[in-house]
C-alpha cells in the first residue's frame, strides 16, 4: 500500500501513525477549549467529537460514557491533563 507513495510521503505517513496518540490528545485538548465557548447544537457536535477522540485514545468506554453524561468540560480537561502528564 505504501508503495503507491513517494519515499517522502511514506515518511510523513509513518510519522503520523507513530504520533497518532499525541495528535489525538492534542485534538482532545483543543475540543476542551472549544467546549467552554460553544453553545447549543455546536456544543453537542463537539461532545460527539470528544467521544470519538477518546475512543481513539482507548479511554475505557465506561469513562467515556460518564464524561459524556456529565458534559462538564472541566472533567474532560482533567482527562487531557492525565493523558498528557
C-alpha positions as CSV (number, residue, x, y, z in Angstrom):
1,X,0.0,0.0,0.0
2,X,2.8,2.4,0.8
3,X,4.4,1.6,-2.5
4,X,2.0,3.9,-4.2
5,X,3.6,6.9,-2.4
6,X,7.0,8.5,-2.8
7,X,9.6,8.0,-0.1
8,X,8.9,11.4,1.3
9,X,5.2,10.7,1.5
10,X,5.9,7.4,3.1
11,X,7.9,9.1,5.9
12,X,5.2,11.6,6.5
13,X,2.6,8.8,6.8
14,X,4.8,6.7,9.1
15,X,5.4,9.8,11.4
16,X,1.7,10.5,11.5
17,X,0.9,6.9,12.7
18,X,3.8,6.9,15.1
19,X,2.5,10.1,16.8
20,X,-1.3,9.4,16.5
21,X,-1.7,9.2,20.3
22,X,-0.1,12.6,20.8
23,X,-2.2,14.1,17.9
24,X,-5.4,12.7,19.3
25,X,-4.6,14.0,22.8
26,X,-3.9,17.4,21.3
27,X,-7.2,17.4,19.4
28,X,-9.0,16.5,22.6
29,X,-7.3,19.4,24.4
30,X,-8.5,21.7,21.6
31,X,-12.0,20.4,22.0
32,X,-12.0,21.3,25.7
33,X,-11.3,24.9,24.8
34,X,-14.0,24.9,22.2
35,X,-16.5,23.3,24.6
36,X,-16.0,26.1,27.1
37,X,-17.0,28.6,24.4
38,X,-19.7,26.7,22.4
39,X,-23.4,26.8,22.8
40,X,-26.4,24.9,21.5
41,X,-26.0,22.4,18.7
42,X,-22.4,23.2,18.2
43,X,-21.7,22.1,21.8
44,X,-23.5,18.7,21.1
45,X,-21.3,18.1,18.0
46,X,-18.2,18.9,20.0
47,X,-19.1,16.4,22.6
48,X,-19.6,13.8,19.9
49,X,-16.1,14.6,18.5
50,X,-14.7,14.4,22.0
51,X,-16.2,10.9,22.4
52,X,-14.6,9.8,19.1
53,X,-11.2,11.2,20.2
54,X,-11.4,9.4,23.5
55,X,-12.2,6.2,21.7
56,X,-9.1,6.6,19.5
57,X,-7.1,7.1,22.7
58,X,-8.6,3.9,24.0
59,X,-10.2,5.5,27.1
60,X,-12.4,2.9,28.8
61,X,-16.0,3.0,27.5
62,X,-17.4,3.5,31.0
63,X,-15.3,6.6,31.5
64,X,-16.3,8.0,28.1
65,X,-20.0,7.4,28.9
66,X,-19.5,9.1,32.3
67,X,-17.8,12.2,30.8
68,X,-20.4,12.5,28.0
69,X,-23.3,12.1,30.6
70,X,-21.8,14.9,32.8
71,X,-20.9,17.2,29.9
72,X,-18.5,19.1,32.1
73,X,-15.5,20.5,30.2
74,X,-13.6,20.6,33.4
75,X,-13.8,16.9,33.8
76,X,-12.7,16.4,30.2
77,X,-9.8,18.8,30.9
78,X,-8.8,16.6,33.8
79,X,-8.6,13.6,31.5
80,X,-6.5,15.6,29.0
81,X,-4.1,16.5,31.8
82,X,-3.9,12.9,32.8
83,X,-3.2,11.8,29.2
84,X,-0.5,14.4,28.7
85,X,1.0,14.0,32.1
